[in-house]
Amino acid sequence: MVKVEFLGPIAKENIEINVKNLKELKEVLSKDDEIKKWLENSAVAVNDKLTTTLDVELKDGDRVAILPPVCGG
């Protein structure tokens, strides 16, 4: 199982899901309209390392963080 964390203003509880890679995870998450709107603008980190590609294989115990853009002052 892969743990998915939704950070910042994304109003979703963390989930655990059985997926093989980030591409498959995106397909699953895109089925939720609230999450889907964040996916295009958010950064993604796997085990605390940012990635820019969906070609990342995931294994049991990995942690994926969805990091939405934020503004601050």
N, C-alpha and C positions, 0 to 999 in steps of 0.2 A: 504494500500500500504506500502511496505517495501522499504526504500531507501538503495541502494547499492552503496558504494563508492569504487573506484579503486585507491589505493594510490601508491606512488612512481613511478617506471618506467612503470607501466601498462598504456598504452596510450588509455584509454577509458574514456568517459564522465560518470559521475554518472547517475544511472538510478533509476526509481521507478518501482516496479514490484509487482504483486499480487501472493504471494506464502505462503504456510502454515508452511514450515519448511526449515532448511538448506539443507536437502537432495534434496528437490524439487528445491531449488534455484541452487544447484550444477548441477542438470540435465539440467536446462534451460541455465545456463551460459556455460556449456560444449558444447553447440551447436555452440558457437563462437570460432573458432580455435585460435584466438589471446588471448582470455581469458583462454581457456582450458589449454594452456601450463603453465599458472601461477598457476592454481588451486592446482596442486599437491605439489607445493613448498611453497605456501603462508600460512600465519597464517590467522585466521578469528576471528574477534571480533564482538560481538553483543552488541550494546549499550555500547561500550567501554570496554567490558569484553571479554578477549580471551577465546576461546572454542576449544576443541580438538575433539568434536563429532559432527556428523551431526544430532543427535537426539534432536535438539533444535527447539522448536516450536516458530514461529514468529507471531507477531500480528501487526495490523495496527499501523504505526508510528515508528516501530523498525528501527534501523539503523545498517546495516551490512557493515563492512569494510574488504576489501581484502588487506592484508598486505604482499607484496612480500618481500623476503629476500633482504637485501641490504648489501653492504660492504662499509666501510668507512676508513678513515685514520686519 
